[in-house]
């Protein structure tokens, strides 16, 4: 009999606790559900004031403040063809391996092409120095992507006031 009396008492406590927990849970949900829309509205107002939204009058201001118009940007981009650079690779096995690379560099912000052509030897030196530090297995597979990114990084540092936007590797031969 004591077992029967103890069981309903525990059941009553069990029924009371979840009901109390549901109230707490519903309050949390209510607070959360009211806070999320307030945060979204606040973020939208902040984005509108910072001219980050693409619609309305603020989108036009963002386009002009952030980037120049496409016709202006196209007139400032120059494509500089770099002659072939040949370097021996660091093989480590005593066997000499050579690499030949031809590329074009896209430069933004330069006034004319003749000023850039005077810096072609500097570009070739950057190419040859990096290629000489590379190993033959570094140029296979995804190494080609790493080669391109490393050369872009080095060119951007060397041409700091100008912007190197891209490098187009047109020929890469290993022997």
ABEGO torsion letter per residue (X at the ends): XAAAAAAAAAAAAAAAAAAAAAAAAAAAAAAAAAAAAAAAAAAAAAAAAAGABABEAAAAAAAAAABBBAAAAAAABBBBBBBBBBBBBBAGAGBBBBBBBBBBBBBBGBABAAAAAAAAAAAAAAAAAAAAABBAAAABEAAAAAAAAAAAAAAAAAAAABBBABBBBABBBBX
